[in-house]
Amino acid sequence: MSCQTTIGWSLITSGIVTLLLAYLPYPSLYWGIGLLVLGVVVFVLRRLF
């Protein structure tokens, strides 16, 4: 059940991010890299604490 919930949230989040990237001012590559780094930081912090 947890896996399905994770996949669902991942799809919803990626859809929202895709829509946002179309409207953000800077090139989407920078936003993509920034969000990827943020995701890794959140993942690591949740593992540590």
N, C-alpha and C positions, 0 to 999 in steps of 0.2 A: 504494500500500500504506500509505503514511504517513497518508493521509487517512482510510482505513478504521479504522486503529488509533486515530486521534484521535477519530473519531466514536464508536467503541466505548467508549473511556475516558470520553468526555463523557457518554454515556448511563448508564454504570455510576455515575459520580460523581453525576450529577443524581438518580439513583434513591436512592442512599445519603443524599444531602442531604435529599431529600424525606422519607425515613423519619425522619431526625434532627430535622427541623423539627417533627414531630408531638410529639416528646418533650422538646424544649428548653423551659426555663422562661419565657423572655421571648417577646413576640409575634414571630411568624415574619418579620414585615416587617423588624425590626431585624437579625435573623440574615441575612436575604436581602441586605440592603444591605451588611452587614459582609463576607459572603462574596464579593459582587460586587466590593467594593473590594479585598479580598485577592487575588482573581483578577486584577484589573487590575494590581496591584502586582507580582505574580509574573510576569505576562506582560511588563511593561515591563522588569523586572530581567533576565529571560532574554534579552530583545532587546539590552540594553545590554552584558551580560557574556558 
